[in-house]
Amino acid sequence: MKLISTQIIILSFFLLAGCVTESVRVVPKKVSVNAGIDFNPCGSEVKGYQFSQQGMITISCVNGMVYSVRNQQELKKLKEDVIKCQENGINDYSVCLTVKRNKVKD
């Protein structure tokens, strides 16, 4: 009987500790990049946004593409590239942006 009550106490402690830990998650206080609600580089639906504590924003797309920006310059460049893709009539940004990034690296 004493063993069962000890197990219940230990289980209760772990459940309580888990609840407390869950509510104390670290949330980034400062995000240095403001992507804007209307910005979508995906060419499809956005699957989700991830904000790191260092200020990086990662945009995950339903089509499998992932775009990350570290600062305002990278964000501005990504927005410009998306606009150029739109102006050229390319709706699949993943192909257009991949080609643009490869040209920059060469």
N, CA, C and O atoms as a Tinker XYZ file with bonds, in Angstrom:
   424  protein
     1  N      0.825000   -1.196000    0.000000    73     2
     2  CA     0.000000    0.000000    0.000000    64     1     3
     3  C      0.868000    1.259000    0.000000    63     2     4     5
     4  O      0.575000    2.239000   -0.685000    81     3
     5  N      1.965000    1.201000    0.804000    73     3     6
     6  CA     2.846000    2.353000    0.882000    64     5     7
     7  C      3.547000    2.588000   -0.459000    63     6     8     9
     8  O      3.791000    3.735000   -0.834000    81     7
     9  N      3.870000    1.518000   -1.182000    73     7    10
    10  CA     4.531000    1.622000   -2.476000    64     9    11
    11  C      3.632000    2.317000   -3.491000    63    10    12    13
    12  O      4.103000    3.134000   -4.282000    81    11
    13  N      2.344000    1.999000   -3.472000    73    11    14
    14  CA     1.397000    2.611000   -4.407000    64    13    15
    15  C      1.255000    4.104000   -4.119000    63    14    16    17
    16  O      1.235000    4.911000   -5.048000    81    15
    17  N      1.156000    4.480000   -2.848000    73    15    18
    18  CA     1.015000    5.902000   -2.524000    64    17    19
    19  C      2.286000    6.674000   -2.886000    63    18    20    21
    20  O      2.206000    7.833000   -3.293000    81    19
    21  N      3.445000    6.051000   -2.742000    73    19    22
    22  CA     4.695000    6.693000   -3.143000    64    21    23
    23  C      4.721000    6.902000   -4.653000    63    22    24    25
    24  O      5.150000    7.952000   -5.132000    81    23
    25  N      4.263000    5.907000   -5.398000    73    23    26
    26  CA     4.212000    6.025000   -6.852000    64    25    27
    27  C      3.258000    7.145000   -7.276000    63    26    28    29
    28  O      3.545000    7.891000   -8.212000    81    27
    29  N      2.142000    7.254000   -6.592000    73    27    30
    30  CA     1.169000    8.306000   -6.906000    64    29    31
    31  C      1.772000    9.683000   -6.631000    63    30    32    33
    32  O      1.579000   10.613000   -7.413000    81    31
    33  N      2.495000    9.813000   -5.529000    73    31    34
    34  CA     3.132000   11.091000   -5.193000    64    33    35
    35  C      4.176000   11.457000   -6.247000    63    34    36    37
    36  O      4.237000   12.602000   -6.694000    81    35
    37  N      4.996000   10.484000   -6.640000    73    35    38
    38  CA     6.030000   10.741000   -7.652000    64    37    39
    39  C      5.389000   11.101000   -8.987000    63    38    40    41
    40  O      5.831000   12.034000   -9.656000    81    39
    41  N      4.353000   10.367000   -9.376000    73    39    42
    42  CA     3.655000   10.647000  -10.628000    64    41    43
    43  C      3.043000   12.046000  -10.598000    63    42    44    45
    44  O      3.121000   12.787000  -11.578000    81    43
    45  N      2.435000   12.399000   -9.470000    73    43    46
    46  CA     1.836000   13.732000   -9.336000    64    45    47
    47  C      2.899000   14.820000   -9.455000    63    46    48    49
    48  O      2.671000   15.856000  -10.080000    81    47
    49  N      4.057000   14.578000   -8.853000    73    47    50
    50  CA     5.143000   15.553000   -8.934000    64    49    51
    51  C      5.576000   15.770000  -10.379000    63    50    52    53
    52  O      5.732000   16.909000  -10.817000    81    51
    53  N      5.772000   14.672000  -11.127000    73    51    54
    54  CA     6.202000   14.798000  -12.522000    64    53    55
    55  C      5.142000   15.475000  -13.381000    63    54    56    57
    56  O      5.476000   16.263000  -14.265000    81    55
    57  N      3.884000   15.183000  -13.137000    73    55    58
    58  CA     2.823000   15.850000  -13.888000    64    57    59
    59  C      2.807000   17.344000  -13.587000    63    58    60    61
    60  O      2.664000   18.165000  -14.493000    81    59
    61  N      2.953000   17.690000  -12.317000    73    59    62
    62  CA     2.978000   19.092000  -11.919000    64    61    63
    63  C      4.198000   19.796000  -12.505000    63    62    64    65
    64  O      4.085000   20.909000  -13.020000    81    63
    65  N      5.349000   19.162000  -12.429000    73    63    66
    66  CA     6.571000   19.759000  -12.983000    64    65    67
    67  C      6.436000   19.937000  -14.491000    63    66    68    69
    68  O      6.891000   20.942000  -15.036000    81    67
    69  N      5.820000   18.981000  -15.168000    73    67    70
    70  CA     5.604000   19.087000  -16.613000    64    69    71
    71  C      4.700000   20.251000  -16.953000    63    70    72    73
    72  O      4.957000   20.975000  -17.915000    81    71
    73  N      3.647000   20.442000  -16.179000    73    71    74
    74  CA     2.724000   21.555000  -16.428000    64    73    75
    75  C      3.414000   22.896000  -16.213000    63    74    76    77
    76  O      3.221000   23.827000  -16.994000    81    75
    77  N      4.206000   22.996000  -15.172000    73    75    78
    78  CA     4.906000   24.242000  -14.878000    64    77    79
    79  C      5.928000   24.529000  -15.972000    63    78    80    81
    80  O      6.038000   25.661000  -16.442000    81    79
    81  N      6.679000   23.498000  -16.378000    73    79    82
    82  CA     7.682000   23.678000  -17.426000    64    81    83
    83  C      7.025000   24.101000  -18.724000    63    82    84    85
    84  O      7.558000   24.953000  -19.435000    81    83
    85  N      5.879000   23.524000  -19.048000    73    83    86
    86  CA     5.174000   23.846000  -20.287000    64    85    87
    87  C      4.759000   25.312000  -20.310000    63    86    88    89
    88  O      4.797000   25.944000  -21.366000    81    87
    89  N      4.368000   25.857000  -19.176000    73    87    90
    90  CA     3.886000   27.237000  -19.152000    64    89    91
    91  C      5.020000   28.258000  -19.096000    63    90    92    93
    92  O      4.770000   29.458000  -19.214000    81    91
    93  N      6.258000   27.807000  -18.919000    73    91    94
    94  CA     7.386000   28.721000  -18.807000    64    93    95
    95  C      8.277000   28.650000  -20.054000    63    94    96    97
    96  O      9.485000   28.867000  -19.960000    81    95
    97  N      7.705000   28.355000  -21.191000    73    95    98
    98  CA     8.487000   28.298000  -22.430000    64    97    99
    99  C      9.079000   29.663000  -22.741000    63    98   100   101
   100  O      8.486000   30.700000  -22.444000    81    99
   101  N     10.248000   29.643000  -23.340000    73    99   102
   102  CA    10.923000   30.886000  -23.705000    64   101   103
   103  C     10.335000   31.394000  -25.015000    63   102   104   105
   104  O     10.300000   30.677000  -26.015000    81   103
   105  N      9.879000   32.628000  -24.993000    73   103   106
   106  CA     9.330000   33.266000  -26.185000    64   105   107
   107  C     10.260000   34.404000  -26.556000    63   106   108   109
   108  O     10.607000   35.224000  -25.706000    81   107
   109  N     10.670000   34.466000  -27.817000    73   107   110
   110  CA    11.565000   35.560000  -28.196000    64   109   111
   111  C     10.934000   36.916000  -27.913000    63   110   112   113
   112  O      9.794000   37.170000  -28.302000    81   111
   113  N     11.667000   37.772000  -27.245000    73   111   114
   114  CA    11.132000   39.088000  -26.907000    64   113   115
   115  C     11.329000   40.071000  -28.050000    63   114   116   117
   116  O     10.556000   41.018000  -28.199000    81   115
   117  N     12.357000   39.852000  -28.853000    73   115   118
   118  CA    12.644000   40.795000  -29.929000    64   117   119
   119  C     12.852000   40.021000  -31.224000    63   118   120   121
   120  O     13.685000   39.117000  -31.295000    81   119
   121  N     12.108000   40.377000  -32.216000    73   119   122
   122  CA    12.315000   39.808000  -33.546000    64   121   123
   123  C     12.797000   40.950000  -34.419000    63   122   124   125
   124  O     12.085000   41.934000  -34.622000    81   123
   125  N     14.002000   40.815000  -34.930000    73   123   126
   126  CA    14.609000   41.935000  -35.652000    64   125   127
   127  C     14.088000   42.077000  -37.070000    63   126   128   129
   128  O     14.321000   43.103000  -37.710000    81   127
   129  N     13.390000   41.071000  -37.573000    73   127   130
   130  CA    12.889000   41.119000  -38.944000    64   129   131
   131  C     11.376000   41.177000  -38.909000    63   130   132   133
   132  O     10.734000   40.321000  -38.301000    81   131
   133  N     10.800000   42.182000  -39.557000    73   131   134
   134  CA     9.350000   42.304000  -39.640000    64   133   135
   135  C      8.939000   41.962000  -41.062000    63   134   136   137
   136  O      9.067000   42.790000  -41.964000    81   135
   137  N      8.441000   40.737000  -41.269000    73   135   138
   138  CA     8.135000   40.272000  -42.620000    64   137   139
   139  C      6.839000   40.860000  -43.141000    63   138   140   141
   140  O      6.647000   40.928000  -44.356000    81   139
   141  N      5.969000   41.275000  -42.289000    73   139   142
   142  CA     4.680000   41.786000  -42.751000    64   141   143
   143  C      3.708000   40.639000  -42.944000    63   142   144   145
   144  O      4.083000   39.577000  -43.439000    81   143
   145  N      2.460000   40.851000  -42.556000    73   143   146
   146  CA     1.456000   39.791000  -42.588000    64   145   147
   147  C      1.149000   39.362000  -44.012000    63   146   148   149
   148  O      0.853000   38.191000  -44.252000    81   147
   149  N      1.213000   40.286000  -44.959000    73   147   150
   150  CA     0.818000   39.970000  -46.327000    64   149   151
   151  C      1.940000   39.354000  -47.158000    63   150   152   153
   152  O      1.708000   39.007000  -48.317000    81   151
   153  N      3.132000   39.207000  -46.618000    73   151   154
   154  CA     4.260000   38.704000  -47.398000    64   153   155
   155  C      4.246000   37.182000  -47.446000    63   154   156   157
   156  O      4.222000   36.512000  -46.413000    81   155
   157  N      4.262000   36.646000  -48.674000    73   155   158
   158  CA     4.241000   35.198000  -48.864000    64   157   159
   159  C      5.156000   34.833000  -50.031000    63   158   160   161
   160  O      4.768000   34.989000  -51.188000    81   159
   161  N      6.366000   34.348000  -49.740000    73   159   162
   162  CA     7.289000   33.976000  -50.811000    64   161   163
   163  C      7.051000   32.565000  -51.341000    63   162   164   165
   164  O      7.784000   32.105000  -52.217000    81   163
   165  N      6.054000   31.884000  -50.830000    73   163   166
   166  CA     5.891000   30.458000  -51.110000    64   165   167
   167  C      5.376000   30.142000  -52.513000    63   166   168   169
   168  O      5.812000   29.160000  -53.114000    81   167
   169  N      4.476000   30.936000  -53.040000    73   167   170
   170  CA     3.815000   30.551000  -54.279000    64   169   171
   171  C      2.745000   29.514000  -54.005000    63   170   172   173
   172  O      2.074000   29.048000  -54.925000    81   171
   173  N      2.588000   29.159000  -52.764000    73   171   174
   174  CA     1.537000   28.262000  -52.284000    64   173   175
   175  C      1.168000   28.775000  -50.898000    63   174   176   177
   176  O      1.523000   29.895000  -50.530000    81   175
   177  N      0.465000   27.966000  -50.143000    73   175   178
   178  CA     0.096000   28.408000  -48.798000    64   177   179
   179  C      1.288000   28.315000  -47.853000    63   178   180   181
   180  O      2.159000   27.459000  -48.012000    81   179
   181  N      1.313000   29.200000  -46.879000    73   179   182
   182  CA     2.350000   29.161000  -45.851000    64   181   183
   183  C      1.964000   28.100000  -44.834000    63   182   184   185
   184  O      0.844000   28.093000  -44.322000    81   183
   185  N      2.899000   27.205000  -44.546000    73   183   186
   186  CA     2.664000   26.152000  -43.560000    64   185   187
   187  C      2.858000   26.699000  -42.147000    63   186   188   189
   188  O      2.125000   26.345000  -41.224000    81   187
   189  N      3.859000   27.568000  -41.996000    73   187   190
   190  CA     4.086000   28.139000  -40.676000    64   189   191
   191  C      5.290000   29.056000  -40.639000    63   190   192   193
   192  O      6.116000   29.066000  -41.552000    81   191
   193  N      5.374000   29.817000  -39.576000    73   191   194
   194  CA     6.486000   30.730000  -39.349000    64   193   195
   195  C      7.214000   30.276000  -38.102000    63   194   196   197
   196  O      6.591000   29.810000  -37.149000    81   195
   197  N      8.528000   30.409000  -38.104000    73   195   198
   198  CA     9.314000   30.067000  -36.931000    64   197   199
   199  C     10.186000   31.272000  -36.601000    63   198   200   201
   200  O     10.869000   31.808000  -37.474000    81   199
   201  N     10.161000   31.692000  -35.357000    73   199   202
   202  CA    10.918000   32.863000  -34.928000    64   201   203
   203  C     11.987000   32.416000  -33.946000    63   202   204   205
   204  O     11.667000   31.851000  -32.900000    81   203
   205  N     13.245000   32.658000  -34.263000    73   203   206
   206  CA    14.318000   32.266000  -33.352000    64   205   207
   207  C     14.636000   33.430000  -32.421000    63   206   208   209
   208  O     14.249000   34.571000  -32.676000    81   207
   209  N     15.337000   33.127000  -31.350000    73   207   210
   210  CA    15.695000   34.165000  -30.386000    64   209   211
   211  C     16.719000   35.134000  -30.958000    63   210   212   213
   212  O     16.850000   36.258000  -30.472000    81   211
   213  N     17.444000   34.709000  -31.986000    73   211   214
   214  CA    18.433000   35.586000  -32.601000    64   213   215
   215  C     17.798000   36.539000  -33.610000    63   214   216   217
   216  O     18.499000   37.365000  -34.195000    81   215
   217  N     16.496000   36.444000  -33.825000    73   215   218
   218  CA    15.808000   37.350000  -34.730000    64   217   219
   219  C     15.565000   36.792000  -36.115000    63   218   220   221
   220  O     15.022000   37.490000  -36.971000    81   219
   221  N     15.952000   35.547000  -36.359000    73   219   222
   222  CA    15.754000   34.956000  -37.680000    64   221   223
   223  C     14.308000   34.490000  -37.830000    63   222   224   225
   224  O     13.720000   33.936000  -36.901000    81   223
   225  N     13.748000   34.725000  -39.012000    73   223   226
   226  CA    12.407000   34.236000  -39.326000    64   225   227
   227  C     12.545000   33.175000  -40.401000    63   226   228   229
   228  O     13.196000   33.391000  -41.423000    81   227
   229  N     11.925000   32.024000  -40.162000    73   227   230
   230  CA    11.901000   30.949000  -41.143000    64   229   231
   231  C     10.461000   30.751000  -41.574000    63   230   232   233
   232  O      9.572000   30.569000  -40.743000    81   231
   233  N     10.236000   30.789000  -42.884000    73   231   234
   234  CA     8.899000   30.606000  -43.443000    64   233   235
   235  C      8.859000   29.241000  -44.109000    63   234   236   237
   236  O      9.603000   28.988000  -45.057000    81   235
   237  N      7.994000   28.359000  -43.619000    73   235   238
   238  CA     7.839000   27.025000  -44.201000    64   237   239
   239  C      6.607000   27.022000  -45.090000    63   238   240   241
   240  O      5.551000   27.525000  -44.707000    81   239
   241  N      6.753000   26.453000  -46.277000    73   239   242
   242  CA     5.679000   26.453000  -47.264000    64   241   243
   243  C      5.071000   25.062000  -47.397000    63   242   244   245
   244  O      5.731000   24.058000  -47.132000    81   243
   245  N      3.808000   25.014000  -47.810000    73   243   246
   246  CA     3.117000   23.747000  -48.030000    64   245   247
   247  C      3.817000   22.949000  -49.130000    63   246   248   249
   248  O      3.832000   21.719000  -49.084000    81   247
   249  N      4.399000   23.639000  -50.121000    73   247   250
   250  CA     5.065000   22.942000  -51.225000    64   249   251
   251  C      6.444000   22.402000  -50.851000    63   250   252   253
   252  O      7.144000   21.857000  -51.704000    81   251
   253  N      6.840000   22.545000  -49.592000    73   251   254
   254  CA     8.097000   21.981000  -49.115000    64   253   255
   255  C      9.262000   22.954000  -49.058000    63   254   256   257
   256  O     10.297000   22.642000  -48.468000    81   255
   257  N      9.115000   24.111000  -49.653000    73   255   258
   258  CA    10.202000   25.093000  -49.637000    64   257   259
   259  C     10.275000   25.771000  -48.267000    63   258   260   261
   260  O      9.267000   25.924000  -47.578000    81   259
   261  N     11.485000   26.170000  -47.893000    73   259   262
   262  CA    11.710000   26.868000  -46.633000    64   261   263
   263  C     12.588000   28.081000  -46.934000    63   262   264   265
   264  O     13.632000   27.958000  -47.575000    81   263
   265  N     12.160000   29.242000  -46.470000    73   263   266
   266  CA    12.911000   30.480000  -46.672000    64   265   267
   267  C     13.240000   31.071000  -45.310000    63   266   268   269
   268  O     12.378000   31.152000  -44.435000    81   267
   269  N     14.489000   31.485000  -45.135000    73   267   270
   270  CA    14.912000   32.100000  -43.881000    64   269   271
   271  C     15.564000   33.440000  -44.165000    63   270   272   273
   272  O     16.310000   33.592000  -45.132000    81   271
   273  N     15.274000   34.398000  -43.316000    73   271   274
   274  CA    15.920000   35.708000  -43.406000    64   273   275
   275  C     16.473000   36.072000  -42.038000    63   274   276   277
   276  O     15.865000   35.785000  -41.007000    81   275
   277  N     17.649000   36.716000  -42.048000    73   275   278
   278  CA    18.311000   37.067000  -40.797000    64   277   279
   279  C     18.203000   38.538000  -40.456000    63   278   280   281
   280  O     18.366000   38.928000  -39.299000    81   279
   281  N     17.928000   39.361000  -41.466000    73   279   282
   282  CA    17.912000   40.801000  -41.210000    64   281   283
   283  C     17.058000   41.500000  -42.262000    63   282   284   285
   284  O     16.524000   40.865000  -43.170000    81   283
   285  N     16.939000   42.812000  -42.123000    73   283   286
   286  CA    16.097000   43.594000  -43.038000    64   285   287
   287  C     16.606000   43.536000  -44.472000    63   286   288   289
   288  O     15.803000   43.523000  -45.405000    81   287
   289  N     17.926000   43.500000  -44.668000    73   287   290
   290  CA    18.482000   43.447000  -46.026000    64   289   291
   291  C     18.072000   42.161000  -46.738000    63   290   292   293
   292  O     17.659000   42.193000  -47.897000    81   291
   293  N     18.188000   41.030000  -46.041000    73   291   294
   294  CA    17.797000   39.756000  -46.644000    64   293   295
   295  C     16.303000   39.722000  -46.935000    63   294   296   297
   296  O     15.875000   39.194000  -47.962000    81   295
   297  N     15.515000   40.285000  -46.029000    73   295   298
   298  CA    14.070000   40.329000  -46.232000    64   297   299
   299  C     13.728000   41.187000  -47.444000    63   298   300   301
   300  O     12.895000   40.808000  -48.268000    81   299
   301  N     14.372000   42.339000  -47.546000    73   299   302
   302  CA    14.125000   43.237000  -48.677000    64   301   303
   303  C     14.503000   42.552000  -49.989000    63   302   304   305
   304  O     13.771000   42.658000  -50.973000    81   303
   305  N     15.633000   41.854000  -50.013000    73   303   306
   306  CA    16.087000   41.153000  -51.212000    64   305   307
   307  C     15.103000   40.047000  -51.590000    63   306   308   309
   308  O     14.792000   39.870000  -52.768000    81   307
   309  N     14.615000   39.307000  -50.602000    73   307   310
   310  CA    13.648000   38.238000  -50.868000    64   309   311
   311  C     12.359000   38.820000  -51.439000    63   310   312   313
   312  O     11.792000   38.271000  -52.383000    81   311
   313  N     11.893000   39.938000  -50.863000    73   311   314
   314  CA    10.682000   40.589000  -51.374000    64   313   315
   315  C     10.879000   41.066000  -52.813000    63   314   316   317
   316  O      9.994000   40.905000  -53.653000    81   315
   317  N     12.045000   41.655000  -53.092000    73   315   318
   318  CA    12.338000   42.116000  -54.456000    64   317   319
   319  C     12.340000   40.948000  -55.443000    63   318   320   321
   320  O     11.813000   41.059000  -56.550000    81   319
   321  N     12.935000   39.830000  -55.030000    73   319   322
   322  CA    12.984000   38.652000  -55.903000    64   321   323
   323  C     11.587000   38.100000  -56.179000    63   322   324   325
   324  O     11.287000   37.687000  -57.299000    81   323
   325  N     10.736000   38.096000  -55.154000    73   323   326
   326  CA     9.358000   37.620000  -55.340000    64   325   327
   327  C      8.618000   38.537000  -56.314000    63   326   328   329
   328  O      7.889000   38.062000  -57.185000    81   327
   329  N      8.805000   39.842000  -56.167000    73   327   330
   330  CA     8.147000   40.797000  -57.076000    64   329   331
   331  C      8.631000   40.592000  -58.510000    63   330   332   333
   332  O      7.831000   40.648000  -59.444000    81   331
   333  N      9.939000   40.353000  -58.697000    73   331   334
   334  CA    10.475000   40.090000  -60.038000    64   333   335
   335  C      9.872000   38.816000  -60.627000    63   334   336   337
   336  O      9.566000   38.766000  -61.818000    81   335
   337  N      9.703000   37.796000  -59.801000    73   335   338
   338  CA     9.077000   36.550000  -60.266000    64   337   339
   339  C      7.648000   36.832000  -60.736000    63   338   340   341
   340  O      7.220000   36.344000  -61.782000    81   339
   341  N      6.914000   37.630000  -59.944000    73   339   342
   342  CA     5.541000   37.972000  -60.308000    64   341   343
   343  C      5.509000   38.769000  -61.611000    63   342   344   345
   344  O      4.670000   38.512000  -62.475000    81   343
   345  N      6.416000   39.730000  -61.755000    73   343   346
   346  CA     6.459000   40.554000  -62.963000    64   345   347
   347  C      6.766000   39.723000  -64.207000    63   346   348   349
   348  O      6.299000   40.040000  -65.301000    81   347
   349  N      7.551000   38.661000  -64.038000    73   347   350
   350  CA     7.887000   37.776000  -65.158000    64   349   351
   351  C      6.807000   36.729000  -65.405000    63   350   352   353
   352  O      6.951000   35.881000  -66.285000    81   351
   353  N      5.725000   36.787000  -64.630000    73   351   354
   354  CA     4.611000   35.862000  -64.815000    64   353   355
   355  C      4.869000   34.472000  -64.275000    63   354   356   357
   356  O      4.176000   33.524000  -64.645000    81   355
   357  N      5.854000   34.336000  -63.407000    73   355   358
   358  CA     6.179000   33.026000  -62.832000    64   357   359
   359  C      5.421000   32.878000  -61.520000    63   358   360   361
   360  O      5.655000   33.622000  -60.568000    81   359
   361  N      4.516000   31.913000  -61.482000    73   359   362
   362  CA     3.724000   31.698000  -60.271000    64   361   363
   363  C      4.387000   30.717000  -59.312000    63   362   364   365
   364  O      4.074000   30.705000  -58.121000    81   363
   365  N      5.306000   29.889000  -59.827000    73   363   366
   366  CA     6.010000   28.944000  -58.961000    64   365   367
   367  C      7.274000   29.628000  -58.453000    63   366   368   369
   368  O      8.335000   29.539000  -59.072000    81   367
   369  N      7.148000   30.304000  -57.332000    73   367   370
   370  CA     8.271000   31.059000  -56.789000    64   369   371
   371  C      9.435000   30.157000  -56.422000    63   370   372   373
   372  O     10.588000   30.588000  -56.458000    81   371
   373  N      9.150000   28.905000  -56.069000    73   371   374
   374  CA    10.230000   28.013000  -55.649000    64   373   375
   375  C     11.254000   27.859000  -56.768000    63   374   376   377
   376  O     12.457000   27.882000  -56.508000    81   375
   377  N     10.798000   27.702000  -58.003000    73   375   378
   378  CA    11.715000   27.583000  -59.146000    64   377   379
   379  C     12.408000   28.916000  -59.401000    63   378   380   381
   380  O     13.626000   28.964000  -59.570000    81   379
   381  N     11.644000   29.978000  -59.429000    73   379   382
   382  CA    12.173000   31.311000  -59.724000    64   381   383
   383  C     13.206000   31.742000  -58.680000    63   382   384   385
   384  O     14.284000   32.214000  -59.040000    81   383
   385  N     12.893000   31.589000  -57.412000    73   383   386
   386  CA    13.802000   32.023000  -56.354000    64   385   387
   387  C     15.037000   31.139000  -56.284000    63   386   388   389
   388  O     16.124000   31.627000  -55.974000    81   387
   389  N     14.891000   29.851000  -56.565000    73   387   390
   390  CA    16.042000   28.948000  -56.561000    64   389   391
   391  C     17.018000   29.337000  -57.662000    63   390   392   393
   392  O     18.230000   29.345000  -57.444000    81   391
   393  N     16.502000   29.659000  -58.837000    73   391   394
   394  CA    17.355000   30.089000  -59.951000    64   393   395
   395  C     18.068000   31.385000  -59.583000    63   394   396   397
   396  O     19.261000   31.526000  -59.849000    81   395
   397  N     17.353000   32.336000  -58.975000    73   395   398
   398  CA    17.955000   33.615000  -58.595000    64   397   399
   399  C     19.067000   33.408000  -57.570000    63   398   400   401
   400  O     20.124000   34.032000  -57.672000    81   399
   401  N     18.842000   32.539000  -56.584000    73   399   402
   402  CA    19.857000   32.301000  -55.556000    64   401   403
   403  C     21.082000   31.616000  -56.151000    63   402   404   405
   404  O     22.209000   31.923000  -55.761000    81   403
   405  N     20.879000   30.694000  -57.090000    73   403   406
   406  CA    22.010000   30.020000  -57.723000    64   405   407
   407  C     22.840000   30.994000  -58.548000    63   406   408   409
   408  O     24.066000   30.883000  -58.579000    81   407
   409  N     22.196000   31.943000  -59.216000    73   407   410
   410  CA    22.919000   32.935000  -60.011000    64   409   411
   411  C     23.780000   33.818000  -59.111000    63   410   412   413
   412  O     24.891000   34.193000  -59.486000    81   411
   413  N     23.273000   34.147000  -57.938000    73   411   414
   414  CA    24.020000   35.007000  -57.022000    64   413   415
   415  C     25.270000   34.293000  -56.529000    63   414   416   417
   416  O     26.317000   34.921000  -56.375000    81   415
   417  N     25.178000   32.986000  -56.277000    73   415   418
   418  CA    26.304000   32.228000  -55.735000    64   417   419
   419  C     27.396000   31.992000  -56.765000    63   418   420   421
   420  O     28.562000   31.851000  -56.396000    81   419
   421  N     27.046000   31.946000  -58.058000    73   419   422
   422  CA    28.039000   31.646000  -59.105000    64   421   423
   423  C     29.062000   32.732000  -59.272000    63   422   424
   424  O     29.954000   32.616000  -60.112000    81   423
